[in-house]
Structure formats: C-alpha cells, structure tokens
Amino acid sequence: MYNECCFSLMARMPDNFVDIVFTSPPYNRKRNDKYLHYNDTIDDYYNFLFKAIGESIRVSSGLVFFNIMKNYYNKDDVFRIIGNFSNQICELFIWEKSNPLPAAGKAITNAYEFIIVFGDKIKSNTTYTKNHITTPVTKMPKFHKAVMNEKIALFFIEKFTKPGDIIYDPFMGIGTTGVIAKQLGRGFIGSEISKEYYEIAIKNIDNLN
C-alpha cells in the first residue's frame, strides 16, 4: 500500500500490471461534507476522471470496476465520461441503496450509484449474476462518510476475480477493498493520498492477521 497520489503510482506501473482494478473515486461534492482528511473539490473533475479511468484501463490486464455517484455538482462530468468511454464499457451495474437519506423538500432522492465496467467482455464466476445490487445504507464514521460498502466489494471481488489475482484500488480510502481481497485470498495494491486514511487502511488490513 502506498501513501501517494494514484497517478504517481500508476505512472510507475507497466501496462497490464494488475489483474483487476476496483475503485471508487472522490465525489467532487465541493461541500466537503464527506471527508474529514481530504478536500473534495477538483477544479477539472472531467479530466480527473478521464485520467483515472484511462490509466486504470492501461495498468489492468482484465476489467476495471469504477464506482461513481452522480450528484448535483458532478453530473455533467459523469454523463460526459460515460459517453467518451462508451466503446470501452462492457457493462453498467446499478447499486441501489434501500434506505437513502431523503432529499430536502421535493427534490429527487439519490438512491443509486453506478459501477461502470471497462473491458472487452465480462463473465461472472457464478450463474444468474444480475447487474443490479441492493444494499442497506450503513452508518459511516465521522472521519470518512464515503467508505466503500463491504457487501459491494465482496460481490465484485468474489464474482469477477479468482484466488491469487492482484487487485488494485487507486483510491483506497481506509482499505475496504484490501480487507475483502485479503479475506478472499487475492493480492492487493492500494494507493491513498491522505496520510490519515492510509494509516487507518494499514491497521484495518493488518488486523486480519
């Protein structure tokens, strides 16, 4: 695991270096209401996503699972990025949250996120795998209110990787992907720009020993 910007780490990776990329980038909500130790404001979010996806595709020999939530601040960039990479998207999963926080007034409550899959083709390890997953909303710690849901990480790692595969998470956060990867006998590489979250991730994964 590396306490550095993912772009610096991926720049040192050769093509096809890992088997799978599974990640969830910052939301760019601009309110800074999700992360205690990260400034969630990116001036050019589209090019941030473009570079993150492009480099993830380059370093992965297999699929790239890219979780992103459309919101008021980033929706134009999210829809634009889907169109730009349309010929490299092999599947789109909908992650439905069964009890999302209600929107104010008569605004539409955002109850789902996308998991965009980049690659040539996708096959599951099991039969009848739907491209729709529902989970309850879990309580988030105050210092990181956008922690990856363990059930989502488990679903994708269990169904689309095999023991011994190397999984890379460019936006590791507090290490949920690494925890699930280790529990399932997969290898893991993670990068996290926040020193505070990086140190929590180290503890979370070391606690599995």
C-alpha positions in Angstrom: 0.0 0.0 0.0 1.2 3.4 -0.9 0.6 6.8 0.7 0.7 8.8 -2.5 -1.3 10.1 -5.4 -2.6 7.2 -7.6 -1.4 9.0 -10.7 2.2 8.9 -9.4 2.0 5.2 -8.6 0.3 4.2 -11.9 2.9 6.2 -13.8 5.4 3.7 -12.5 3.3 0.7 -13.4 3.8 -1.1 -16.7 0.9 -2.0 -18.9 -1.2 -4.9 -17.7 0.5 -4.9 -14.3 -2.5 -5.9 -12.2 -5.4 -8.3 -12.9 -8.3 -6.1 -11.9 -8.9 -2.5 -10.8 -11.8 -1.9 -8.4 -12.2 1.6 -7.0 -14.4 4.5 -6.1 -13.0 8.0 -6.7 -13.9 11.1 -4.7 -17.4 12.6 -5.4 -16.3 16.2 -6.0 -19.3 17.4 -4.0 -17.5 20.7 -3.2 -19.3 20.9 0.1 -16.5 19.0 1.8 -19.1 17.1 3.9 -17.8 13.6 3.2 -14.2 13.5 4.1 -12.5 14.9 7.2 -9.0 14.5 5.8 -9.5 15.3 2.1 -10.6 18.4 0.2 -13.3 17.1 -2.1 -13.0 19.9 -4.6 -11.5 19.2 -8.0 -11.4 22.1 -10.5 -11.4 19.9 -13.6 -13.3 16.8 -12.5 -13.9 15.5 -16.0 -10.2 15.3 -16.8 -9.5 13.9 -13.4 -12.0 11.1 -14.2 -10.6 10.7 -17.8 -7.1 10.2 -16.5 -8.1 7.9 -13.6 -10.1 5.7 -16.0 -7.5 5.7 -18.8 -4.7 4.8 -16.5 -6.7 2.1 -14.8 -7.5 0.5 -18.1 -3.8 0.7 -19.1 -2.5 -1.0 -15.9 -5.2 -3.7 -15.7 -4.9 -6.9 -17.8 -8.6 -7.5 -17.1 -11.5 -5.5 -16.1 -11.8 -2.1 -14.4 -14.7 -1.6 -11.9 -15.3 2.1 -11.4 -17.9 3.1 -8.8 -19.2 6.6 -9.1 -22.2 8.5 -7.7 -23.9 11.2 -9.9 -24.7 14.3 -7.9 -25.7 17.9 -8.5 -22.1 19.0 -8.7 -20.6 16.3 -11.0 -23.5 15.0 -13.1 -22.3 16.8 -16.3 -18.9 15.3 -16.0 -20.2 11.8 -15.1 -22.5 11.7 -18.1 -19.8 13.1 -20.4 -17.3 10.5 -19.2 -19.7 7.6 -19.9 -20.2 8.9 -23.5 -16.5 9.4 -24.0 -15.6 5.8 -23.0 -18.8 4.2 -24.4 -16.8 1.8 -26.7 -14.8 0.5 -23.7 -17.7 0.0 -21.4 -18.8 -3.7 -21.3 -21.3 -3.4 -18.5 -23.0 -1.0 -16.2 -24.2 -2.1 -12.7 -26.7 -0.2 -10.6 -26.0 -0.1 -6.9 -29.3 0.7 -5.2 -29.4 1.9 -1.6 -32.6 0.6 0.1 -32.8 3.4 2.7 -31.0 6.5 1.3 -31.0 9.8 3.2 -34.1 11.7 1.9 -33.5 14.8 -0.2 -34.8 18.2 1.1 -38.3 19.2 0.1 -39.5 17.9 -3.2 -36.0 17.3 -4.7 -35.3 13.8 -6.0 -33.6 11.5 -3.5 -30.4 10.0 -5.0 -30.8 6.3 -4.2 -28.3 4.7 -6.5 -24.7 4.7 -7.8 -23.1 3.4 -10.9 -20.4 0.7 -11.1 -19.1 1.1 -14.6 -17.1 -1.8 -16.0 -14.4 -1.2 -18.6 -13.0 -4.1 -20.6 -13.6 -6.3 -23.6 -16.1 -8.6 -22.1 -17.3 -9.7 -18.6 -18.3 -13.1 -17.3 -19.2 -14.0 -13.7 -17.9 -16.9 -11.7 -21.5 -17.9 -11.0 -24.7 -18.2 -12.9 -27.5 -15.6 -12.9 -25.5 -12.6 -11.9 -27.7 -9.6 -12.2 -26.4 -6.1 -13.0 -28.3 -4.7 -10.1 -27.3 -4.8 -6.4 -29.3 -3.6 -3.4 -27.8 -2.9 0.0 -28.9 -1.1 3.1 -27.2 2.2 3.8 -24.6 1.6 6.5 -23.5 4.1 9.2 -20.3 5.9 8.2 -17.6 7.0 10.6 -17.5 10.8 11.0 -14.0 11.0 9.6 -14.9 9.3 6.3 -18.6 9.3 5.2 -17.9 7.7 1.8 -16.4 4.3 2.9 -16.9 1.5 0.3 -19.7 -0.8 1.3 -18.1 -4.2 2.2 -21.0 -6.1 0.6 -20.4 -4.3 -2.7 -16.6 -5.1 -2.6 -17.4 -8.7 -1.7 -19.9 -9.0 -4.6 -17.5 -7.9 -7.3 -14.3 -9.4 -6.0 -16.0 -12.8 -5.4 -17.8 -12.9 -8.7 -15.2 -11.4 -11.1 -11.8 -12.4 -9.7 -10.1 -15.6 -8.7 -7.7 -16.6 -5.9 -4.3 -15.2 -6.5 -5.4 -12.3 -8.7 -3.9 -8.9 -7.9 -6.5 -6.2 -7.3 -5.5 -2.5 -7.4 -7.5 0.3 -5.8 -6.3 3.7 -6.8 -8.5 5.5 -4.2 -8.0 3.1 -1.4 -9.5 5.2 1.4 -9.5 3.2 4.7 -8.8 0.0 2.9 -12.1 -1.8 2.4 -11.1 -3.3 -1.0 -7.9 -4.6 0.6 -9.7 -6.2 3.5 -12.1 -8.1 1.2 -9.3 -9.0 -1.2 -7.2 -10.5 1.7 -10.2 -12.4 3.1 -10.8 -14.0 -0.3 -7.2 -14.9 -1.0 -6.5 -12.2 -3.5 -3.4 -9.9 -3.7 -3.9 -6.2 -3.2 -2.2 -3.0 -4.1 -3.7 0.3 -2.9 -2.8 4.0 -3.1 -4.2 6.7 -0.8 -3.3 10.4 -0.9 -4.4 11.1 2.7 -1.9 10.1 5.3 -4.6 9.7 7.9 -6.8 7.4 5.8 -3.7 5.5 4.7 -2.7 4.8 8.3 -6.3 3.6 9.0 -6.1 1.3 6.0 -2.9 -0.3 7.2 -4.4 -1.0 10.6 -7.6 -2.4 9.1 -5.8 -4.9 6.9 -3.1 -5.8 9.5 -5.9 -6.6 11.9 -6.9 -9.5 9.7 -3.6 -11.3 10.6 
